[in-house]
Each structure stands twice: as structure tokens, then as C-alpha cells.
């Protein structure tokens, strides 16, 4: 496997480094130590054409100017936290209110904007990029000094394994994910409306008008939220279901995953033949179909627009700290947080 490294800029006096890994079949993955940001994933289509299948930029300045979290790690806590505050062990913690009075994706300067230490580890059939960062007590309002690591392992089987770990010196909440936007058409030739998604989820979470979970789990039966046998994303775009309309005509919802995790998530683009298979040990995945992407900037020569990419954010449940019946994202002092997700790129 081939590895290349380049310096692409500086931030807060620190060097921003890009690593590109190329495996034996030509798959390429580029990632920055700025936010552990995956900027490119190049894989073949059914005709053998190698093209990029994720949204991203070529310069640090573009990432800083357009905060759509393209390809970045999200933390300390993915998703929204109602009111930008939470109570833990009788203490109320005030977080940054950076989204309509709520806390979103770790705050004003979350993990996506940090410079991480990085180490390259090469094995016979894989290369890993191991990122590390220490989040100090009180950062963005969260309690505890938390040491976190994110490892991307690229294999010769066209897989990317995403491993997250964290440990805190105080009781706190932690819920990390990756916010990559996929577009399997290749080099953004089309939107993702004709992509087909299949996932064995029986329930999605109802959102209120500020996109915070109400606490209600809605069964997917007889709705466009039923992806158990496969469904085009376009179905949610044209749907008149109040939950689709609420988020801008599409999806921005947590889906509960079956506890046995026996059925992976599969995203398919028929024209290119590309298939993305997602496996995870997390209890939920947020399906976001880019309904809030603006059209006031370019992404590698293509004007940004709604539905240009979609995210499959495997994670704990957003705002679970306010809903005791949701799986908890609280970790105890010295408890090791672990999260695992695998992306496999195939042809169908």
C-alpha cells in the first residue's frame, strides 16, 4: 500500500497535514489531522472508473469558511442537545448554544476544528491513521478531561474501519461520529435522490420544530421512513409526511438499529453500480440528506445544493441525556468509551 503526506496549511499555529493512502486495487483515502477530516474516497464504478464519492474541499480555508462538517469527526457529543445544557449528578452544565438555542455537534469549536496528533501504522494488508486529542475539562462547557482517539484503517479489501475511543477523569457524556457526506455517483455528477438505502430499522425518532428528539419512537410501518426492504431517497424528498417537511423535505432523523446488528446498512447507486455497506456497534444512525446545504459556494467545481450528499452518522442517540429511555451516552470516570463502524465499498 502507498502512503503520501503533505502539509496543506496552518491553524492556531499548528501544522495541518494530509495523508493519502492507496491500496492495491487503486482505492484512495485522504484525511487531515484537522478534525480527522476525510476529504476524498476514490473507488471504482462498475466500468472501472475511479472517482471520488464524498463531499470535501481542497483547502483548509474552504473548510473553515463553510461549516457543513464535511468528512469530520464530531464531538464531544454528536447531534443536538436541547437548550444547550444538561444535568449530571445534580450539576447543570451550560454548553454553547450554536443552533437555534440548542447545542449542536460539540459546540462552537468542536472536535471537527481541532488539530489532532497523528501516527501512521502500516501492516501487511492495511494502513491505519491514528489520531489523538485531549479535550480539557470545561471545553465547550463539558465536564472532565477526556483523552480521545480516532483510527481510520484502510484495507486492501476496499474497507475503512473507523474506531473511536475515549476516557475521562470525571463522569461526563461522550458520543462521537463521522460526518462524511456520500455521493456514490462519482465526482458529484448527480444528487443522491436516486440512491437506494436499505437498513433494518423498525423505529425512527420524532423531531420537534427545533429538530430535537421529542422522546417518541415512531414505527416505520406504512411510512417513507421504512427502509427495511430498500427505498429511494427521493421518496422522502417528495413526501408530505410532516417529519419530512419539517427538516426541509428529506431526512435528518435518528433511526434505531436492531440490537443484534446482524443486518448492515446498504447504500446503492444503480447507475454507477457502487454499493456502500455500513456496519456498526452503535444503537442508532442519523440519516441526513443534505437538506440544509446552501448554494452559495462551490465544492470542487460543483455548486453546492440540497441533496448533493447524504450522511450515515452511526452514533449514540442525540439528546439522550434528556430522555432516560434512550440508550445512555454517559460515561463514568475511567470508563473506556468505544465505538466501531466499518465502511465497505463494493459493486452491485
SVG drawing of the C-alpha trace seen along z (x, -y; Angstrom):
<svg xmlns="http://www.w3.org/2000/svg" viewBox="-49 -32 53 43">
<polyline fill="none" stroke="black" stroke-width="0.4" points="0.0,0.0 1.2,-3.5 1.3,-6.4 1.9,-10.0 2.0,-13.0 1.8,-16.8 1.5,-20.0 -1.6,-21.9 -1.7,-24.8 -1.6,-26.0 -4.3,-26.6 -3.8,-28.2 -0.1,-28.0 -0.2,-24.3 0.6,-22.4 -2.2,-20.8 -1.2,-17.5 -2.9,-15.5 -2.3,-11.8 -3.3,-9.8 -3.5,-6.0 -3.8,-4.0 -4.5,-0.3 -3.6,2.5 -6.9,2.0 -6.5,-1.7 -8.8,-2.9 -7.5,-6.2 -8.4,-7.8 -7.2,-11.3 -7.6,-12.5 -6.5,-15.6 -5.3,-16.0 -7.7,-19.0 -10.8,-17.4 -9.8,-13.9 -11.5,-15.1 -11.8,-12.6 -11.5,-14.8 -11.6,-12.1 -12.5,-8.5 -11.8,-7.3 -13.3,-3.9 -14.2,-2.3 -17.6,-2.2 -18.9,0.9 -16.9,-0.2 -13.7,-0.6 -13.7,-4.4 -12.0,-5.6 -13.9,-8.6 -14.4,-10.5 -17.5,-9.5 -17.5,-12.1 -18.0,-15.8 -15.0,-17.8 -12.6,-20.7 -9.0,-21.0 -8.0,-23.8 -8.2,-24.4 -9.7,-27.9 -12.7,-26.3 -13.3,-24.0 -13.1,-27.0 -15.4,-29.2 -18.2,-26.5 -19.1,-24.7 -21.1,-21.8 -18.9,-19.3 -17.8,-17.6 -16.0,-14.4 -15.1,-15.5 -15.2,-13.7 -18.0,-15.1 -17.5,-15.5 -17.7,-15.7 -21.4,-15.0 -22.9,-14.3 -26.3,-15.8 -28.4,-18.4 -28.7,-18.9 -31.9,-20.7 -31.4,-24.2 -27.6,-23.8 -27.5,-22.4 -27.8,-19.2 -27.7,-18.0 -25.4,-15.3 -25.2,-14.2 -27.1,-17.3 -24.8,-19.8 -26.1,-21.7 -23.6,-22.2 -24.1,-25.1 -22.9,-24.4 -22.6,-26.6 -25.9,-27.3 -24.8,-27.2 -28.0,-26.1 -31.3,-27.9 -30.8,-28.0 -29.5,-24.4 -26.1,-22.8 -25.0,-21.1 -22.1,-18.7 -19.8,-19.7 -20.3,-23.5 -18.6,-26.5 -15.3,-24.7 -15.8,-21.0 -13.6,-18.1 -14.1,-19.0 -12.0,-22.1 -9.2,-20.7 -5.7,-19.8 -5.1,-16.1 -1.8,-14.3 -1.4,-11.7 0.6,-8.5 0.7,-6.2 0.8,-2.4 1.4,-0.1 0.5,3.6 0.8,6.1 -2.7,5.5 -3.8,2.3 -2.6,-1.2 -4.0,-3.0 -4.1,-6.7 -4.2,-7.0 -5.4,-10.4 -5.3,-11.6 -6.5,-14.6 -7.1,-15.7 -10.2,-17.7 -9.7,-19.7 -12.2,-20.0 -14.7,-22.7 -14.0,-22.7 -17.3,-23.9 -18.9,-23.5 -18.4,-19.7 -17.0,-18.3 -13.9,-16.1 -10.5,-15.9 -11.1,-13.5 -8.4,-11.7 -9.8,-10.6 -8.5,-8.7 -9.9,-8.1 -8.3,-5.4 -9.0,-5.0 -7.8,-1.7 -7.8,-1.3 -7.6,2.3 -6.9,4.0 -10.5,5.2 -11.7,1.6 -12.8,1.2 -12.4,-1.7 -12.6,-0.8 -13.5,-3.7 -12.6,-3.1 -13.2,-5.7 -12.0,-5.5 -12.2,-7.9 -11.5,-8.0 -12.4,-10.8 -11.2,-11.7 -14.7,-12.6 -18.3,-11.5 -19.4,-13.1 -21.2,-12.5 -19.4,-11.4 -20.9,-10.5 -18.6,-10.6 -19.3,-10.0 -18.1,-10.9 -20.0,-13.4 -18.9,-12.2 -21.3,-13.1 -21.5,-10.3 -22.4,-10.6 -21.8,-7.3 -22.4,-8.8 -18.8,-9.8 -17.3,-13.3 -20.7,-14.8 -22.2,-14.0 -25.7,-13.7 -27.5,-14.3 -28.3,-11.4 -32.0,-11.5 -31.9,-8.3 -29.7,-6.4 -31.4,-3.5 -30.9,-2.9 -31.7,0.3 -31.5,0.7 -33.2,2.9 -34.6,0.2 -38.1,0.5 -38.3,-2.9 -37.1,-6.5 -37.2,-9.3 -39.8,-12.1 -38.3,-15.6 -39.8,-18.8 -39.7,-22.1 -36.1,-22.7 -35.1,-19.3 -34.7,-17.9 -36.0,-14.4 -39.4,-14.6 -38.7,-11.2 -41.2,-9.4 -40.1,-6.4 -42.3,-6.1 -42.7,-2.7 -41.7,-2.9 -44.7,-0.8 -46.5,-2.4 -44.2,-5.5 -41.4,-6.7 -39.1,-6.0 -39.4,-2.3 -36.0,-1.3 -36.2,2.4 -36.6,3.6 -34.9,0.7 -36.2,-2.7 -35.1,-5.6 -34.1,-8.8 -36.4,-10.6 -39.4,-9.1 -38.6,-11.3 -37.9,-14.4 -41.4,-14.4 -43.2,-13.1 -45.8,-15.1 -45.2,-13.4 -44.8,-16.2 -41.5,-14.9 -40.0,-15.0 -41.4,-18.5 -40.1,-19.7 -36.4,-19.0 -36.6,-20.7 -38.1,-17.9 -35.9,-14.9 -34.4,-13.2 -32.4,-14.4 -33.5,-11.7 -32.1,-9.2 -33.0,-5.6 -32.8,-2.9 -30.8,0.1 -31.6,3.6 -29.6,4.8 -28.2,7.9 -26.6,5.7 -27.0,8.7 -28.1,6.6 -25.8,4.0 -26.9,0.7 -26.5,0.6 -26.5,-2.5 -26.6,-1.8 -26.3,-3.9 -27.6,-1.9 -26.1,-3.9 -22.5,-3.7 -23.0,-0.3 -21.3,-1.4 -22.5,0.1 -21.6,-1.2 -22.1,1.3 -22.1,-0.2 -21.7,2.0 -21.6,0.6 -21.9,1.5 -23.8,-1.8 -27.5,-1.9 -28.5,-4.5 -27.7,-6.1 -28.7,-9.6 -29.7,-9.7 -29.1,-13.3 -29.8,-14.0 -28.2,-17.4 -31.4,-19.4 -29.6,-22.4 -26.8,-22.6 -26.7,-26.1 -25.9,-27.0 -23.5,-30.0 -20.2,-28.1 -18.6,-25.5 -17.4,-22.0 -14.5,-21.2 -16.2,-23.0 -19.7,-21.9 -22.2,-24.4 -23.4,-23.1 -27.1,-22.3 -29.6,-20.3 -29.3,-16.6 -25.7,-16.7 -24.7,-14.2 -26.0,-12.2 -24.6,-11.2 -25.0,-8.0 -23.9,-9.1 -23.5,-5.9 -23.7,-7.0 -25.5,-7.1 -28.9,-8.7 -28.9,-12.6 -30.1,-14.4 -30.3,-11.1 -29.2,-12.9 -32.8,-14.3 -34.6,-11.0 -34.0,-8.3 -35.5,-5.6 -32.9,-6.2 -29.5,-4.4 -27.3,-6.5 -24.2,-8.4 -22.9,-9.0 -19.5,-7.5 -18.1,-7.1 -14.7,-8.2 -12.1,-6.0 -14.7,-4.1 -13.4,-3.4 -15.8,-4.6 -15.6,-2.6 -17.4,-2.9 -16.8,-0.9 -18.0,-1.4 -16.9,0.2 -17.5,-1.1 -17.1,1.4 -17.1,0.3 -18.4,2.8 -20.0,3.2 -23.5,4.5"/>
</svg>
